Amino acid sequence: MSIARRKLKLLMLALGDVIILYFSLYVALLLRNLKADDPRTWDQHFIPFTIVFALWLVVFFIAGLYELRIIKNEGRALERIAWAIGVNALLGILIFYFLPSFRITPKTTLFLTTIITSSLLFLWRIVFNAAISRLNESRVLFFGVTKETVEMAGFLKKNPQFGYEPAALMLAPLEPSHTYQNYYTGNKFSTSTQIQDDEALAELAKEEHAGNLPYPFFSSDEDLERVIKTHAIDTIVVSKNIKENKTLVRMFFDIIPYGVTIIDFPEFYENITGKIPVSLIGEVWFLEHLVEGQKTLFESAKQVTDLFLAILLALPTIAILPFLAVAIRLDSKGPIFYRQQRVSRRKKIIEIIKLRTMVADAEKDGVRWADENDMRVTRVGRFLRKTRLDELPQLWSVLKGDLSLVGPRPERPEFVEILRTEIPFYDMRLLVKPGLTGWAQVNFPYGASVEDSMEKLQYDLFYIKNRSVILDISTMLKTLLIIISRGGR
């Protein structure tokens, strides 16, 4: 599914939600015996509830109700809908009872609208899932077998809402002189792994032998045109850089008349997951995608926005810091704040201030990553971490210009030295100013190892490549969800 088609599906989903909101209001007025068909009654409720519904839609977005992976998972979707409805009910109460200018206090109407909306939202997502799983699916041939392509084929098979149906896998011709650079295998990177991954091939062979492979698997000498015709292929995802192989370029050129879309696996992977597959890209990818004018206008506007929002957020921060300071001091001995060095843009060392969340002598045995259930974290510290409130003093770094509100999180110098040797292209995340929150943090909240840092780097590269006002707003809204739901690390 192209980005345009995905946006169209999400637009349809959101439009369905809007219809449900107003339909729920209409039914609520009928049940309340308020003559919903009377223009005066409808007009009296329409504008106030329109304002409330606009805020409700924002909450739906924050809750992830317009993310395809959550749409498919009915259990998770139900949990998110329940959370969103609870927040929205509270918002409705606050708006109607603290803004008397609306001249209505619709206790029963608001209650009924909330109940009807919650039921119809979940039902609508079930219907939506059933519909999109049968409409406009692109039948995909994965050309070239790697661990990533096999995993992606399996993922798409379980998640038809993305609009892709894995139709077949096909081996790419092996050429000793053409190897993937920096292919990730286990905990190390190899510069000599062949295009086909032996582990992935062995797994496919085992599945095929057991009769569990849900799609056909072809060798490299199979006729590509016949495969396309027989299996109605309309998208080919290529897991190798075909630009380097004139034979493959010609072969794919010859099948263009069949109306087949050909896309590189890294681009396909990015569109589906919101991250860049570091194991399948090389230096050329960075030259093509990251060295491109540095988005000067966007960066200038971002600096102004950072300053404005940091001043705005500083006011409530100053108000709650005394209470947090007392809680920290009562919970454990030690300072309220602590300072850390971090690596910023272009390897510049900066100092940040955080609220203390660990015992005072947490690093007496040396610097190490915090574990998910780290015993060094205090009781108050655990709450601060889950709500991200320990990061609030870093607004000072935003005001100084050392941090942005959104960007890759800055890492400690001790860890950077390790990660630079273990993870290729790690320095690329230093191309932009680090952030108080980031795309990696809202998609992969916890990281305490080289492998986790590898995962977060993939999200960071996606942000650096696609950074925009919309992506920044989306990241900040998702951060708000983490704060409210205490979903932090």
Sequence and secondary structure as in RCSB ss.txt:
>XXXX:A:sequence
MSIARRKLKLLMLALGDVIILYFSLYVALLLRNLKADDPRTWDQHFIPFTIVFALWLVVFFIAGLYELRIIKNEG
RALERIAWAIGVNALLGILIFYFLPSFRITPKTTLFLTTIITSSLLFLWRIVFNAAISRLNESRVLFFGVTKETV
EMAGFLKKNPQFGYEPAALMLAPLEPSHTYQNYYTGNKFSTSTQIQDDEALAELAKEEHAGNLPYPFFSSDEDLE
RVIKTHAIDTIVVSKNIKENKTLVRMFFDIIPYGVTIIDFPEFYENITGKIPVSLIGEVWFLEHLVEGQKTLFES
AKQVTDLFLAILLALPTIAILPFLAVAIRLDSKGPIFYRQQRVSRRKKIIEIIKLRTMVADAEKDGVRWADENDM
RVTRVGRFLRKTRLDELPQLWSVLKGDLSLVGPRPERPEFVEILRTEIPFYDMRLLVKPGLTGWAQVNFPYGASV
EDSMEKLQYDLFYIKNRSVILDISTMLKTLLIIISRGGR
>XXXX:A:secstr
  HHHHHHHHHHHHHHHHHHHHHHHHHHHHHTTS TTSHHHHHHHHHHHHHHHHHHHHHHHHTTTT HHHHH HH
HHHHHHHHHHHHHHHHHHHHHHH GGG    HHHHHHHHHHHHHHHHHHHHHHHHHHTTSS EEEEEES  HHHH
HHHHHHHH GGGSEEEEEEE    BTTB  TTEEETTEEES   SS HHHHHHHHHHHHTT  SS EE TTS HH
HHHHHTT  EEEE S GGG HHHHHHHHHTGGGT EEEEHHHHHHHHHSS  GGG  HHHHHHHTSSGGGHHHHH
HHHHHHHHHHHHHHHHHHHHHHHHHHHHHHHSSS SEEEEEEE GGG EEEEEEE  B TTTTTT      TT T
TB HHHHHHHHHTGGGGGGHHHHHHTS EEES   B HHHHHHHHHHSTTGGGGGGS  EEE HHHHHS    SH
HHHHHHHHHHHHHHHH  HHHHHHHHHHHHHHHHHT   
